[in-house]
Amino acid sequence: MSEEEFNMSLRKFLKTVGVTSQREIEEAVRNAEPAPTGPVTARVVLTVEGLGLTHEITGAIQMPGDG
């Protein structure tokens, strides 16, 4: 596999992760009872089997209607 093919494969995977994650978060916010207020903490754990890679990303997401 060439470097270009690797980069395209990686970008395709990351795009799928981003689009799917956004869709899931939006649906969870719509279905939340009671509706969340203020920022919520989100955490993503990336694991790449075969490379021994585990990477964690944590951040805040502002909820709709928050200032």
Secondary structure, DSSP 8 states (H G I E B T S, - for coil): --HHHHHHHHHHHHHHHHHHHHHHHHHHHHH-SS---S-EEEEEEEEETTTTEEEEEEEEE--TT--
